[in-house]
């Protein structure tokens, strides 16, 4: 059995979680799946190529997403956005511009077939 992946939040994603304080425990439970299955989310395309999105539903709260990068060589998931489905991909495009270095690294990993 392989080692569980590490999960890290960018400062923006940490702020997202604080904004979701009423449901943050439930969100954390959904994000934990990435420890054992970091490729569970679907790959994104276009300006978000290299990133992945995990979709999950919370009873009474609706559809949520988490956008992240997975780096297999380091076995780490870096979550850069957590929020409701509404306007999620537009926010991800804005947020990813702040993470150009991570995006480039993720795209390079993608070219080698790891993501």
N, C-alpha and C positions, 0 to 999 in steps of 0.2 A: 504494500500500500504506500502511495506516495505521501510526502510531507504536506500538510495543509498549507495553503497559500496564506501569506500575510495580507492583511487588509489595512490600508491607510486612507485617510481622508485628507484632501487638500484643505487649506484654511476656509475656502469658500464652501466646500461640502460640509465642513464642521459647523459653519454658520447656518447652512440649510437645516442640519439636524437640530440645532438649537431652536430654529423657527418652527420645527415640527414637534416641539416638546411634548405635546399632548399624546402623540402617537409614536414617539421616538423609540420606545421599547419594541413595538411591533415592527417598525422599519428595520431596526437592528437585527431582529430575528430573520427577516427576509434577506438582508444583506449577508448574513452568515453563510448562506448557501454557497457564496462565492469562495469560501475557504476550501471547500471540498470539490467544487465544480466551477472554476473561474471562467469557463467558457459558456456557462449557462445562458448568459445574455446574448442577444443577437448582435452581429456586427453592423455598424453604421456605415453609411456611404456618403459620397459627396464631400463637403467640407469637414465632415465628422469621421471620415475614413480613418481607421486605426483605433477608433474607440468602439465600445460595445455598450448596449443598454439592457438592463435587467428590468423586466416588467413584473409588477406584482399588484395584487388587489388586497386592500384591507377592508374588511367588513365594516360598513358604516362610514368609511372615509373615502372610498373610491379607488381609482386607478392611480398608481404611482410608478415612477421610473427612477433608476439610478444609472448615471452615465459613468463609465470607468475605462481605464486602460488596464490590460494585463500584460505583465512582463514575465514570460516563462523562464528566462535565464535566471531571474532573481526570485521567481515564484512569488510575485507580489501583485496585488490588485490595488490600483490607486483610483479611488472614487472622487470624481470632480464635480458632481451635481446630483442632488437628491431632491425630488419634488413631485408634485401632482402632474398627471399627464398633460393637462391643459398648458399650452405654450412651452412644453418641455424642450422640444427640439430647437426652438428659436433661442431659448435661454442657453442650451448646450452650445450652440454656434457662437454666442457671445462669450461664454465662459471659456471655450476651447481656444479662443484667440489669445487669452491670457496665459495659455499653457503651451506655447509653440514648441518649446524644447521637448516636453513630454510627448506631444503629438508627433514630432519628427521621429523620436525614439520608437514610439508605437508603430508608426508606419514602416520603419526599418525592420522591426520584428515581424510585421505582417508579411513583408517581402520574403522572409525566410520561411514562411509557412507556419509560424508558431501561433498566430492569432487567428 
